[in-house]
Amino acid sequence: MRGGPLCAALLVLAVASLLLGARGVFSPLELGAIIVPPAAEDAAGIVLRDMRLPRTLAAMLAGGALGLAGALIQTLTRNPLADPGLLGINAGAALAIVLSVWLGGPASGTTLVVAALGGAFAAAVAVVAIGATAPGTLTLILAGAAVTAVLGGLTRGIILVDSYALDAFRHWAVGAVDGTRWSDLPPALPPVAAGCALAALVARRLDALALGDDAARSLGIGVGATHSATLAAVALLSAAAVLVAGPLAFVGLVAPHVARMTGVDGMGRLAFRATLLGAILVVAADIAGRLILPGTVIEAGLGVTLIGGPFLIWLVRRDARPAA
């Protein structure tokens, strides 16, 4: 599947996300209420413009950022099972949230968002700093696993002794876009823009790195600088996704694999299609979560997990199957 059909599919899903939902099904003509500010009594306009549109944009932003981050980290580590969570992004954000509630008591949503962003970046910096002590993808993977385990242990210890921290963590940990407001989106735009810029900068260099570090050096590629720029891009994109939607598992793992199945032949095309597929996956999961059980909302994070879990099992079984 080329980029055109993927863009069309994302556009169709975005429109469907605006029209469908538990608060009523609207016609395409009513989408004009998004552009024209609704009157106070115009419930349809309020639902479309102030609730469903920011929710849809958040799903597209978070899914696209994680899809791109997954393509970058899998290419850098040459590990098809690598995920943006490898850098401890989610674990750092979770610890920061429960720590802020534990120390300061129940906090507003804005406070928790700021804490999550700070924790995500701190964890990524720690993983990169540890990994830099012995350059190599294996060191990075081990550093990520170690930092994630330590932060996860601290998080579990805090929520065991503080019920408010448990409530905050439980609400955030599912991964959701249904409560997104317009004010939640602008803080995520700078890290997404910076991450995309870095991804564009390192795309060709990652193609060279796929041949091996020695081969890349012979082509004049700065291996260390490429590693650092790629990891910074992954951290920025993942933190932005955490900022608007919380932890969305499997998106960064599944989207690049599906993109490869479409026959891409370079990092640039892989990144573009993985970005589109990540956005498609999260928007589709969010729509399905509204419609499967009328009157009940299944959060997008749960929907993505239900899709990504079976896909991961299939992927592992396929790779483990002996060649005929």
C-alpha positions in Angstrom: 0.0 0.0 0.0 1.4 3.4 -1.0 1.3 6.6 0.8 -1.7 7.9 -1.1 -4.1 5.1 0.1 -2.8 5.5 3.6 -3.5 9.2 3.6 -7.0 8.6 2.3 -7.6 5.9 4.9 -6.5 8.3 7.7 -8.7 11.1 6.3 -11.8 8.8 6.2 -11.1 7.6 9.8 -10.7 11.2 11.0 -14.1 12.2 9.5 -15.6 9.0 11.0 -14.2 10.0 14.4 -15.9 13.3 14.2 -19.3 11.9 13.1 -19.5 8.8 15.3 -19.7 8.5 19.0 -21.8 7.9 22.1 -23.1 11.4 22.2 -24.8 11.0 18.8 -24.2 10.4 15.2 -24.0 13.5 13.0 -24.2 14.0 9.3 -21.3 15.4 7.2 -23.3 18.7 6.8 -23.1 19.3 10.6 -19.3 19.4 10.4 -19.7 23.0 9.5 -20.3 23.5 13.2 -16.6 23.0 13.8 -15.7 26.0 11.6 -18.4 28.3 12.7 -18.4 28.9 16.5 -21.6 27.4 17.9 -24.2 29.3 19.9 -24.6 28.3 23.5 -27.6 26.1 22.7 -25.9 24.4 19.7 -25.1 21.1 21.4 -24.0 19.5 18.1 -21.4 22.2 17.4 -20.0 22.0 20.9 -19.7 18.2 20.7 -18.0 18.3 17.3 -15.7 21.3 17.7 -14.8 21.2 21.4 -14.9 17.4 22.1 -14.4 15.2 19.1 -12.1 17.4 17.0 -9.3 17.8 19.7 -9.8 14.1 20.6 -9.3 13.1 17.0 -6.3 15.4 16.6 -4.7 14.0 19.8 -5.2 10.4 18.5 -3.5 11.3 15.2 -0.7 13.2 16.8 0.1 10.5 19.4 -0.2 7.6 17.0 1.8 9.3 14.3 4.6 10.3 16.8 4.8 6.7 18.2 4.8 5.2 14.7 7.7 7.4 13.6 9.6 6.8 16.9 9.1 3.1 16.5 10.6 3.1 13.0 13.6 5.1 14.2 14.4 2.9 17.3 13.9 -0.3 15.4 16.2 0.8 12.6 18.8 2.2 15.0 19.0 -0.9 17.1 18.4 -3.3 14.2 16.0 -5.0 16.5 12.5 -5.7 15.0 11.0 -6.0 18.5 12.3 -2.6 19.7 9.7 -0.1 20.9 9.9 3.6 22.0 9.3 2.4 25.5 12.9 1.0 25.3 14.1 4.4 26.4 12.0 4.2 29.6 9.7 7.0 28.5 6.5 5.5 29.9 8.2 4.3 33.1 9.7 7.8 33.7 6.3 9.5 33.1 4.5 7.1 35.4 7.0 7.6 38.2 6.8 11.4 37.9 3.0 11.3 38.1 2.8 9.2 41.2 5.7 11.0 42.9 4.1 14.4 42.4 0.8 13.2 43.9 2.6 11.4 46.7 4.6 14.5 47.7 2.1 17.2 46.9 -1.3 15.5 47.3 -4.1 15.3 44.6 -3.1 17.4 41.6 -4.8 19.0 38.7 -4.6 17.5 35.2 -2.2 20.2 34.1 0.2 19.5 36.9 0.2 15.8 36.1 0.9 16.5 32.4 3.9 18.6 33.3 5.2 15.9 35.6 4.7 13.3 33.0 6.7 15.2 30.4 9.5 15.9 32.8 9.7 12.3 33.9 9.7 11.1 30.3 12.6 13.3 29.4 14.6 12.5 32.5 14.2 8.8 31.9 15.3 9.1 28.3 18.3 11.2 29.3 19.3 8.6 31.9 19.1 5.7 29.4 21.1 7.5 26.8 23.7 8.6 29.3 24.1 5.0 30.5 24.2 3.6 27.0 26.8 6.1 26.0 29.3 4.6 28.4 29.8 1.7 26.1 28.5 2.5 22.6 26.5 -0.2 20.9 22.8 -1.1 20.5 23.0 -3.9 23.0 24.2 -1.6 25.7 21.3 0.8 24.9 18.8 -2.0 25.1 20.1 -3.3 28.4 20.3 0.3 29.8 16.6 0.8 28.8 15.5 -2.4 30.4 17.4 -1.7 33.6 16.1 1.9 34.0 12.5 0.8 33.1 12.7 -1.9 35.8 14.0 0.4 38.4 11.5 3.1 37.7 8.6 0.6 37.5 9.6 -0.8 40.9 9.6 2.7 42.5 6.3 3.4 41.0 4.7 0.2 42.4 6.2 1.0 45.8 4.6 4.4 45.9 1.1 3.4 44.7 1.1 0.7 47.4 1.4 3.2 50.2 -0.6 6.1 48.7 -4.2 5.7 47.5 -4.2 9.1 45.8 -1.1 8.2 43.8 -2.8 4.9 42.9 -5.9 6.8 41.6 -3.8 9.2 39.5 -1.7 6.4 38.1 -4.7 4.2 37.3 -6.4 7.0 35.4 -3.3 7.9 33.4 -1.9 4.4 32.8 -4.7 3.2 30.5 -3.8 5.6 27.7 -6.7 7.7 26.5 -7.6 10.6 24.3 -11.3 11.0 25.2 -10.7 13.8 27.7 -8.5 15.9 25.4 -9.1 19.6 25.4 -7.7 22.2 23.0 -5.3 23.4 25.6 -3.7 20.0 25.8 -2.4 20.0 22.2 -0.1 23.1 21.9 2.5 21.9 24.5 3.0 18.7 22.4 3.6 20.5 19.1 7.2 21.7 19.7 8.6 18.3 20.7 6.8 16.7 17.7 8.2 19.3 15.3 11.7 18.9 16.7 11.4 15.1 16.6 10.3 15.1 13.0 13.1 17.5 12.0 15.7 15.3 13.6 14.1 12.2 12.0 14.4 13.9 8.5 18.0 14.8 9.3 19.1 11.2 10.2 17.0 9.2 7.7 19.8 8.8 5.1 22.4 8.2 7.8 20.3 5.4 9.3 20.1 3.7 5.8 24.0 3.7 5.9 24.0 2.4 9.5 21.9 -0.5 8.5 25.0 -1.8 6.7 27.0 -1.8 10.0 28.9 0.8 11.9 32.2 0.2 10.1 30.6 0.5 6.7 28.8 3.7 7.8 32.1 5.2 8.9 33.7 4.3 5.6 30.9 6.4 4.0 31.7 9.4 6.1 28.8 9.0 8.5 29.3 10.2 12.1 28.0 7.1 13.9 28.0 8.7 17.4 26.2 11.8 16.3 23.7 9.8 14.3 22.9 7.6 17.4 22.5 10.7 19.6 20.3 12.6 17.1 18.1 9.5 16.6 17.7 8.9 20.3 16.8 12.5 20.8 14.2 12.3 18.1 12.7 9.1 19.7 12.6 10.8 23.1 10.9 13.9 21.8 8.3 12.0 19.8 7.5 9.6 22.6 7.3 12.3 25.2 4.9 14.2 23.0 2.7 11.1 22.7 2.7 10.6 26.5 1.8 14.3 26.9 -1.5 14.0 25.0 -2.5 10.4 25.4 -0.5 8.7 28.1 1.2 5.4 27.5 0.0 3.7 24.3 1.6 0.3 24.1 2.4 -1.5 20.9 1.8 1.4 18.5 5.6 2.0 18.0 6.1 -1.8 17.6 3.2 -2.6 15.2 3.2 0.4 12.9 6.8 0.0 11.5 6.2 -3.8 10.9 3.0 -3.1 8.9 4.8 -0.4 7.0 7.5 -2.9 6.0 4.9 -5.3 4.8 3.9 -2.6 2.2 7.3 -3.0 0.5 9.2 0.1 1.6 12.9 0.2 0.6 14.4 3.1 2.6 14.2 4.8 6.0 12.4 7.8 4.5 9.5 5.8 3.1 9.4 3.6 6.2 9.2 6.6 8.5 6.4 8.2 6.4 4.3 5.1 6.3 4.9 4.1 9.9 3.7 7.6 10.9 0.5 7.3 8.9 -0.1 3.7 10.2 0.4 4.7 13.8 -2.1 7.5 13.4 -4.5 5.1 11.7 -4.2 2.5 14.4 -4.9 4.9 17.3 -7.8 6.7 15.6 -9.4 3.3 14.6 -9.0 2.0 18.1 -10.6 5.1 19.6 -13.6 4.9 17.2 -14.0 1.2 17.9 -13.9 1.9 21.7 -16.9 4.2 21.4 -19.0 1.9 19.3 -18.4 -1.7 20.4 -20.3 -1.3 23.7 -22.9 1.5 23.4 -22.9 3.6 26.5 -19.4 2.4 27.5 -16.1 3.9 26.3 -13.2 1.5 25.8 -10.1 3.7 26.1 -7.8 3.9 23.0 -4.9 2.4 25.0 -6.9 -0.7 25.7 -8.0 -1.0 22.1 -4.5 -0.7 20.8 -3.3 -3.3 23.2 -6.0 -5.7 22.0 -4.8 -5.2 18.5 -1.1 -5.1 19.2 -0.9 -8.1 21.6 -2.1 -10.7 19.1 0.0 -9.1 16.4 3.2 -9.4 18.6 2.4 -13.1 19.2 1.9 -13.7 15.5 5.2 -11.9 14.8 7.2 -13.9 17.3 5.7 -17.2 16.0 6.5 -16.2 12.4 10.1 -15.3 13.1 10.6 -18.5 15.2 9.2 -20.8 12.5 12.0 -22.8 10.9 12.6 -22.3 7.2 11.3 -25.0 4.9 
